[in-house]
């Protein structure tokens, strides 16, 4: 019997659907990754993106985004990279790229409707709200704030929580100060995330990067009148009216800012999780712990491996464009690999696996259908290397130069470590639209996303 995977070559009505969430914490390179991928799909050349023997991609038929999402601004991002030689501006809103693709494989063809989702990394800090009540989220958030790397930032707020007497104004004011300190320390658990990236996509301005300014001008909720903060179990018991008020504001925020993204991710088929190992090395043990905690929550909510549904059923429904919802594949990507020396890039794989291993193993132990893969990738390869162990790249204002970067360790240190140093360079992106950008590892990521592996 012919396998269903061969059906696209013979059934003209066949069209599979692939929903892929490209996620990662702030500054992990999601927008650059997607811009590079789309550029390669638009003008696919096997010489630049080798997808396998006799594999080619016809130009995509691009579609508008689903309701509730902005269109991924490919042209804007490409122009900034190619003409201004600057990296894309940070993602300010959840955006989607949708297209119908025809992939030539040997003598046959595969037709796929591809949906790619890009969301601000800050929004992932809100994901623990999804599927949780206000009390459950409070317990989780307080556990994070009490951890060794965060307790100092949250000391005044935790004192109020433990006293169980603070009113709404005092509690939210102290929580704003705590989140301001966490934000200034680049700790990726700032929630509600509107505090650092509001609904309009406005970040904390450079001129306002002080605890006092941030706490006075940003809100922990949908707006100034709908702020909330986590409450301990005892505080909730003593102040049920305050719990009811905060719980209502929490529910409104979750419905507006969290649920649409969380539902899409849970219904996606494939998660691509970008991790900038160089940023974690530069940030220290607290940054590592926060990444691990949020990756754990992403997996806990999306619950990859969706139960005991048979593989034959998945393929049969996919043949008619209605695949069963549920994450079946997770690709962890060590992104921005060109920021480290080529001799050290293989070590990124070991650090990535060590980081996500506890979370992944919990799901692998009970998942019926779950594929985990690890890649090392530079979506736009913008550095070269010298014989004496230095990197070469375009430095803002000084042109192409050579510079030193830190060596990458083989494993994460058991204790906190001295900061590592990695230099950002200007992107190398051709201005001629016939040419996609140089890359390292994007062919493997593209094969995975297109279901060719």
N, C-alpha and C positions, 0 to 999 in steps of 0.2 A: 504493500500500500504506500502511495506517495505521501510523504510527510506534509503536514500543513504548512511548514515553513517554506515549502517549495511552491505553494499555491499562487503567490503573486506572479509567477512566470506564466501561468496558464489561465487565471481567472481575472478578466479585466475589471470586475467590480470590486476586487479585493483592495482594501485599504486598511492597514493597521493604524492604531493610534498610539502615540508615545507622548506621555506627559512627564516632563523632566523638570524637577525643581533644582535650580542652581543656587545653592545657599552657602553661606559662610559669614563669619563675623566681619565687622567693619574693617575696611582696607585689605580684604583678602583677595581682591582682584576679580570679583564676579562680573562686573560690567566689561572689563577688558577681555576676560575669557569669552563671554558671549559675543562681543564685537569681532574678535578673531575668528571664532567658529562660524559666524554668519558670513563673514567675508570669504572664508574658504568655501562655504556651501554655495554662495552666489556665483563664484567663478572658479569652480573646482578644477584643479589641475593635479593629476596624480603625482606629478613631479614635485609639487609643493605640499600636498597632503595625501600621502599614500594610504589608502584605506584597505588595501589588499589586492591580490592578483585579479585583474579584470573587473575592478570595481570603479564605477564612475557615478557622479551625482549630477543630474540635470538641474538647471537653474530652478530654484524653488518658486512656487506660486504663493506669494505671501498673502496672508489673511488678516483681517482686523482682530484685535484682542477680544477675549471674552468680556462680557459685561462685568464691570467692577474693577477692571485693570486698565492701566495706561499701556499704549503701544511702546515697545522697546525702541528707543530713539537711536537706531543704528546709524543713520546718516549723520546725526549730530556728533555721536561718539567718533565715527570714522573721520569726520572732518577735523575734529580736535586732534586726533592722533596723527593724521597724515599731513595736515596743513600747518598746524600750530606746534606739532611735536610736543604735545602735552598729553598727559594721561587723562582719561575721561573724568568728568566731575563725578563726585560720589552719587550713588543711587539715592534719590530722595523719595521715591514712591515705588510701590510694587508695579512692575512692568512685565509685559508678556510679549513674546515673539511667537507667532503662529504661521505655519506654512505647510502646503502640500508638497511633498518631495517624491520624486521618482529616482530610485537608486538602481543603476544597472549592475547586475551581478552575473558575470559570465554572459550567457545567452538569454537570461531572463531579467525581469524587472520586479522591484518591490516598491509598492506605493505606500507612503506613510504620511499621516497628518501629525506633524511635530509641533508640540507646544512646549516652550521654554519659559520658565518663570524666573525673574530676577527681583530680589527684594532687598531693601536696606538691611545691612547686617545688624543694625540697632534693633530692628523689629524682632529678631530671634530671641532677644532677652524677654520678650512678652510671651513667648510660646508656652512657658510653664503655666500661664493663665488658662490656656485652652483645656477644656475638659475638667477644670478645677473650680471649686467654689471659692468664695473670698477667704474662708477660713483655711482651706487647703493650700491656697496660694500663699497666704500669710505665713503658714508654718514652713513652707518651702523657702520663702524669701528670708525669713528670720534665720533659718539654718545657714543660708549663704552668708548673711551679715555677721553671724557669730563665728564664722570660720577664721582661722588665724590671720589670713591675708587681708581680711576685710574688717575685722573687729575694731581696729584703731580708727578707721574712717567712720564707723558707725557708733562709736562709743556713746555720744550724747543721746542719740536716738534709742539705743538699746537700754540705756538707763531709764528713759521715760517708759519704754515698753515694760520693763521689769517692775517699775513702780505701780503700773496698772491704774494710774489716776489721770493721765493726760487727757485733755479735751481735743476736739478736732483740730483747732487752730495750732495748738502746741505740737501735736503729733505730726501734722503735715509739714509744719515749718522745720522741725528737726529732721524729718525724712528728706526734705529738699536739700538740707545741708549735707546729709549723708550721701545722697545721690550726686551732689556736686563734687564732693571729694572723690567718689568712685569714678566719675566721669573724667576728672582731671588726672586721675591715675590710670586712665585707659582700661578700666576694669569692665568687661563686657557683660555685666549683669544689671545694668541700669534699667529699671522697670518701675512704672510705665515708661516706655521708650519715647513718648512724646516729650519727655523732659529734656532729652538731648537732640531729638529730631522731631519737630512738631509736624502737625498734619500737612502743613504747606511745604514741608521739606526744608525748613529753616533750621540750620545748626546753631549752636552757641557761637556767637561772633568772637573773633580773635580778641577784640578789645574787652570782652566781658569774661575772660577766662580767670575768674577768681570765685572762690566759694561764695563770697558775699553777693556779687553781681548775679551769679547763676541762681542762687537760692531766692533772690528777690524778684527775678524776672522770668523764671520758668515754672511750669506747673506739673504737679504729680496727678495727672488725670486729663480728662478731655479739655478742661478749661479751668479758670480760676475758681469757679463756683462748684466744680465737681471733682475736687481733689480727694484722694484717699491714701492711706498708708497701711502697711501690715500691722496686725494686732495679734498679740499672743493669745493662747487659749484662755488663760486666766483673765486677761484684760477683756476679752470678748464676753466671758461669763459675768464679769462685774459691770460692764457697760453694754448691755444688749442693744440699747437704742443707738449708740455710736456704731456698733457692729452693723445694725440694719442700714444706717445711712451710708457707711463706707461700702457695705456689700452692694447696695443699689448703684452706687457710682462705679464700683468695680465691674458689675454686670454690664453697665452701659458702655464702659470703655472696652471691655472684652468683645461685646457684640459688634462694636464699630471698628475697632482697630486690630483685633486679633483673629476673630472667628473666620473671616473670609480667607485670609492667608493660610490659617491652620487647616481648614477644610481642604483647600486645594492641595496642600502638601500631603495630607493624609490620603487623598485620592490619586496622587501621582503614582507612576509606575517605577520611577527611578529618581533617586536623589544623588546629586553631585555635590559633595561637601568640600569646599575649598578651604584649605588651612595654610596660612602663611607662617611656616615654621620659623623663618628669620625674625618675624615680629615677636613671636613668643620668646625666642632666645634673647632678644633685646629687652623684652618686658619683664622677665624674671618669673619666679615661681608662682606668684599670684596670678599672672597672666595665664600660665599653664593650667592652674587649677580651675580658673574661670572657664577656659575653653573646654576642659574636660567636663565640667558640670553642665554647660549648655549643650554640648554634643550628647550627653546622656539624656537630657530632657527632650531633645529633638527626636531621638530614637524612641524614647518612652512614649511620646505622643503619637508619632506616625506608626508605631508598632509594626515594623517591617516583617515580611514573611507570611502574610495573611493566611494563617490557619491551614486547613487540610484540603482546600480546593485543588482538585487534580490538575495536572499540567495539561491534559487533553482538553479539559473544559476551558482553561485560559486560552489555549490556541484556537479553539473553535469559536469562542466569542470574539476574539481578536480578529478573526477572519472577516467578520462583518462590521468591524470598526467600533465594537463596543466591548473592549477588554475589561475584565474584572478589575475593579479598583483595588489599590493596595500596593504599597512599596515592596517590590520584589528584588530590587537591586540598589546597592549603595556603592558609589564610587568616591573614595576619599582621595583627594588630590593635594599633594604637596605643591602649592602654587608658587609662582615667582621664583622658580628654581635658579634663574639666571642671576639672582642676587648673591648666590654663594659660588665659590670657586668650583669648576667642573670636577676636580678631584674629590670634592666633598659631597656632590649631589646625591650619590647613592646613599649617603647617611641620612638624607631627608626621609627616605622610605622607612628606615628603622625607627626614627623619632616619631613619625606619623603613626606607625603601627603601635608603638608603645603608648602613645597618647590615647588612642581610641579603643585599645584592646579590652579594657574592662567593660565598657558599654557594649561593644560588639559581641563579646562572648556571651553576655546575658541573653541576647536575642538569638544568636546562632544556636544556643542550646535547645530552644523550643520552637524555632521557626521551621515550617514545612518547606518553604520555598524562598530562600534568601541567598543572593549572590553578593559577596563582598569583594571589592577589588581596590587596589592601591596604585596610584600613578604619581609620577614626578613630572611636572609640566611647567613650561614657560609659554604662556599664550602668545606673547610677543617677545621673542628673544632679542634682548637689547644690549647684551654685553658680550665681550670676547675675553680671552685670557692670555696672559703673557707667560713666558717660560719661567719667570722668577716668582710665579704664584700670585700675581696681581690680576685684577680685572680691568677691562677697558670699556668705557662707555661715555655717552654724552652727559656732561654735567651742566646743569643750568647756569648760563652766563659765562661758561668757560670752555665750551666745546668739548671735544672728545679728549679724555685724559685717562691715565692709568691710576689705580688706587688700590689700597689694601682693604681686605675685609677679614672678619674673624673666621677662624677655622670652626667647622661644625663638629660637635662632639658625637661620639658613637651612641650615647644614651643620655637621657635626661639625668641631671645631677640629683642626688638624694636630698640635698639641702639647697637653699637659695644660692644663686650664683652671681658673679660679677657680670655686668651687662655686656652683651656681645654687640658688635657694630657692623651694620650692613648699609651700604650706600645706595640711595635711589638714583636712577639715571633717567634720561629722556627716552621716550619710546622710539624704536626704529620701525616705522610704518610707511610703506611706499605711497607716494602721492598718486601714482598711476593706478587707477581702480582695477586694471586688468591683473594686478599682482596682489595676492594676499600677503599678510605679514610673515616674516620668518618666525619660526616657533621651535619648540622642543617638547615633544610628547603630545602635541595636540592631535596627531593622527590616531593615537590610541584612545584619547578621550572621545573623539568624533566617532570612531568605530563603536565604542560602547554606547554612546548616546543614540546612535542610529540603529542599534540592535544588530550589528554585523559580527559581533564576537560570539 
